[in-house]
Amino acid sequence: MVYDGVVEGRFVSRPNRFIANVIIDGEQRVCHVKNTGRCRELLLPGSRVFIQRAENPNRKTEYDLIAVYKNNLLINMDSQAPNRVFGEWAAKSGFFGVPSMIRPECQYKNSRFDFYIESGSRKIFAEVKGVTLEEDGIVMFPDAPTERGVKHLRELMDCAAAGYEAHVFFVAQMERARLFRPNRATHPEFADILAKAAKSGVHVSCVKCRVTPCTLEIDGFIATELEE
């Protein structure tokens, strides 16, 4: 995926989950943060950030904050980006063969999954989770407790039991990631249900991305470690 109208800035502060104060061309601006997670290890005063100018001139905030440097590692923190790059990758990677259908936001019983894919006889539900939390090449999810994430995993287990091919894809929005682990310290229940889901037939995968200030693209699988 490609971003247009990207400029560089310096992070100042984050008054709430939705906005950040950023210095752009010597002037402090209020930007929309495209990630409601905590991101405390990323959004530090003085950090280099990348901002996209909003297309709607009538918006209250003129810019969206989309990426940040953590030391010398560029991390995309746009929470909408993982689904977009996964959709692009699913269509062309060959991982799902040659799909005849890729449908985003698909309903199954009382659940709504990020993607439903058909390829030959394969009928596939896939849930996508963006990952921005990293330490020494190990990426972790979630960065805050997520009851919604637990619910998605239970529902994927139901899909697998009903005969569907069920996947959860963790998209590490950075390069140089080498291993994925659930963040047990932050949400033990999520770590437990992820391990249970894998044993119940849900495919658990993590991919890393090529990242520039203006682009994001999936760049292969990394190892997963689900239990301590």
BELURQUI-V914254 format. One record per backbone hydrogen bond with DSSP energy under -0.5 kcal/mol. CO is the residue of the C=O (numbers start at 1). NH is the residue of the N-H. Records with the same first field share a line. If there is no record, write none. Layout:
BEGIN
CO: NH + NH
END
This chain:
BEGIN
1: 216
5: 53
7: 51
9: 49
10: 23
11: 46
13: 21
16: 19
18: 33
19: 16
20: 22 + 31
21: 12 + 13
22: 24 + 29
23: 10
24: 27
27: 24
29: 22 + 31
30: 62 + 63
31: 20
32: 34 + 65
33: 35
34: 79
39: 42 + 43
42: 44
44: 47
47: 11
48: 69
49: 9
50: 66 + 67
51: 7
52: 64
55: 57
56: 59
62: 54
63: 32
64: 52 + 66
65: 34
66: 77 + 78
67: 50
68: 70 + 75
69: 71
70: 73
72: 74
73: 70 + 75
75: 68
77: 79
78: 81 + 82
80: 84
81: 85
82: 86
83: 87
84: 88
85: 89
86: 90
87: 91
88: 92
89: 93
94: 97
97: 99
101: 118
102: 104
103: 116
106: 113
108: 111
111: 108
113: 106
114: 105
115: 126
116: 103
117: 124
118: 100 + 101
119: 122
122: 119
123: 165
124: 117
125: 167
126: 115
127: 169
129: 171
131: 173
132: 134
133: 140
135: 138
137: 139 + 178 + 179
138: 135
139: 181
140: 133
141: 183
146: 150
147: 151
148: 152
149: 153
150: 154
151: 155
152: 156
153: 157
154: 158
155: 159
156: 160
157: 161
158: 162
159: 164
160: 163
164: 166
165: 125
166: 203
167: 127
168: 170 + 205
169: 129 + 171
170: 172 + 207
171: 131 + 173
172: 174 + 209
173: 76
174: 209
178: 223
179: 139
180: 225
181: 141
182: 184
183: 186 + 187
187: 191
188: 192
189: 193
190: 194
191: 195
192: 196
193: 197
194: 198
195: 199
196: 200
197: 202
198: 201
203: 168 + 205
205: 170
206: 222
207: 172
208: 219
210: 217
214: 3
215: 212
217: 210
220: 208
222: 206
223: 180
225: 182
END
